[in-house]
């Protein structure tokens, strides 16, 4: 979804399913967001804390965080 400018923001085992052929399917796009411009910073604290990137949980001063990088962090935590 990164190449389609969509950030998922809630990757966790409960939101990943396998179909009958073993293909991965994501569910629950309630926290997803479409990024309108490259480098857009997000300011919403959301997602499951155990899988969320530190910058989501700790962002301050209205600077925001990069949603694509936060999703990559979540993928790494999920794989671990």
C-alpha positions in Angstrom: 0.0 0.0 0.0 3.0 2.3 0.3 3.2 2.8 -3.4 -0.5 3.8 -3.4 0.0 6.5 -0.7 -2.1 4.7 1.9 -0.9 4.3 5.4 -2.5 1.5 7.4 -1.5 2.5 11.0 -3.0 -0.6 12.7 -1.0 -3.6 11.6 -1.3 -6.4 14.2 -2.0 -10.2 14.1 -5.8 -9.7 14.6 -6.0 -7.7 11.4 -4.2 -10.2 9.1 -6.0 -13.2 7.6 -5.0 -15.9 5.2 -7.4 -17.0 2.4 -7.9 -20.6 1.2 -4.8 -20.3 -1.0 -2.6 -18.9 1.7 -2.6 -15.3 0.4 -2.4 -12.6 3.1 -5.4 -10.3 3.4 -5.6 -7.2 5.6 -8.8 -6.3 7.3 -10.1 -3.3 9.4 -9.0 -0.2 7.4 -10.7 2.1 10.0 -7.5 3.8 10.9 -6.0 4.0 7.4 -5.3 7.3 5.7 -4.7 8.4 2.2 -1.6 10.6 2.0 -2.3 13.5 -0.4 1.3 14.8 -0.9 4.7 13.3 -0.5 6.2 13.9 2.9 2.9 14.7 4.6 3.2 14.4 8.3 0.4 12.7 10.4 -0.5 13.9 13.9 -3.1 11.4 15.1 -2.0 9.0 17.8 -3.7 5.8 16.8 -3.1 2.0 16.5 -2.3 -0.6 19.0 0.6 0.6 21.3 2.4 -2.8 21.2 2.8 -2.6 17.4 3.0 1.1 16.9 6.2 2.9 16.0 7.7 5.0 18.8 7.3 8.2 16.8 3.5 7.7 16.8 3.4 7.3 20.6 5.9 10.0 21.4 5.3 12.7 18.9 5.2 16.2 20.4 5.0 19.8 19.5 2.8 19.3 16.5 5.6 18.0 14.3 3.9 14.8 13.5 5.3 11.6 12.1 5.9 9.9 8.7 3.0 7.4 8.3 4.9 5.2 5.7 7.9 4.8 8.0 5.6 4.0 10.9 3.9 1.2 8.8 7.3 -0.2 8.0 8.1 -0.3 11.7 4.9 -2.1 12.4 5.7 -4.7 9.7 9.0 -5.4 11.4 7.5 -5.8 14.8 4.8 -8.1 13.3 7.4 -10.3 11.7 9.5 -10.5 14.9 
